Amino acid sequence: MKWSRYSKLFKSKKNGWLLYNSASNAFLKIEENAVPVIQEIIKSPKTYDFSNAVSLYFQLRTSGFLVEDTKDDDLFNILKMRRLLVGYATDTLSLTIAPTRNCNFACPYCYETNRTKSMMSDETVDNLLKFIELHKTVRRLFLVWYGGEPLLAYKKIKQINARIEDLEIPYSSKMITNGYCLTPEICEELNDMHISFIQITIDGDKETHNSRRFLIGGGKTFDRIVDNVDTLLKSSWKGTLNLRVNVDTRNSKEFANVYRFIQSKYDDEILSRVYVYPGFVHGEDTNPDISCFFDYVKKGEFVAKLAKEENITPLPIFPQSKCTACTLVQHNSYVIGPDGELYKCWHDVGEKNKVIGNVSSFKNWNMALVAEGMVSGNYLEDERCEKCFFFPVCDGGCPKVRMLNKRDGKKRDHCSYFKNNLEELLEIHYEQKHGKETVKS
């Protein structure tokens, strides 16, 4: 019997002693007179005499604080197995399709530099459909319409969608759009195209947004996007809208304004389909304004401040178990450009040196680049992650950042915002969820 490495005892400034386990996600309040007992158990769980504390023993056991000697290692292997199964699954195919790299916006922080006006040809569409058909074990298809700005190629999206319908493979679709071209006619067709999720981005208050997300040539976009969001949410469309609010240290105070603006516009029925959340804009090493971007510590501070000062929790305050796989580390997942070229990361679209192959052929793929992402980008291969307290409730952060760190030895940020802010965030969680079980001596 041992004290789990995924357990943490700490004293909250406002709420006293708290006990958290990331493996079970159990969260307990500890009475002051029980703390010395818990501390003694932590020091020597094998020799502690529980004969007069049977109830405490079962409480710690059932919550995962006390575990069998091999339990933590066994759990790591089980979670690793599950996450590998997700990454190497062959019964699903995930395709992010950019039918054009053209965009009508000129956002200064955009990572896409090659914005050609090329449109996916009919020949490439034919090859794309053959590519899907050749994945014979696929029982479910997941699509994301991407760009550039995908709605500039809406007719092409409809063409591809109709062809996919003929394959009779169950599928669902998402769309990442700036929202500027989202007409009433398009809104009424989204259900038939299986588009159940749309992401649209706003950059803060109207003035800030218009200074950062403007049309090529300088035209303002805020009012039209807001009007189009209104049209979308009041149309027959039944999907979910993710309204991403890009934030950095310059406009972070405006997130709450946008959040409350949306809350005030709609009734509860509509709001149940709307998720307003902060999107942390990332800077590259060459970006002159890199000091304006959030690292993972600042992200946690931002989330905590929103909860405490604004009573807004757009991101989890309490850690959540995850079992997901990014395109880079997922076997049957690709990003497809307008020429049929294949990538393993959304951020790579348009960069010739990041192309791994083409939908027209399974030959001459850059398997070295594929393998680098699958292995170097996978946190399951990182010894630090294996022993990390957060492993059960973490997906390792951005795989590409991890891969690049391994490639050039740099230390780019990829950790969870919980890592350096756990105590403060758990304290907020406790305050929001009074009634959690209390451990007494």
Secondary structure by P-SEA (a helix, b strand, c coil): ccccccbbbbbbccccbbbbbccccbbbbbcccaaaaaaaaaaccccccccccaaaaaaaaaaccccccaaaaaaaaaaaaaaaaaaacccbbbbbcccccccccccccccccccccccccaaaaaaaaaaaaacccccbbbbbbbccccccaaaaaaaaaaaaaaaccccccccccccccccaaaaaacccccccbbbbbbcccaaaaaaccccccccccaaaaaaaaaaaaaccccccccbbbbbccccccaaaaaaaaaaaaccaaaaaabbbbbbbbbbccccccccccccaaaaaaaaaaaaacccccccccbbbbbbcccccccccbbbbccccbbbccccccccccccccccccccccaaaaaaaaaccccccccccccccccccccccccaaaaaaaaaccccccccccccccaaaaaaaaaaaccccccccc
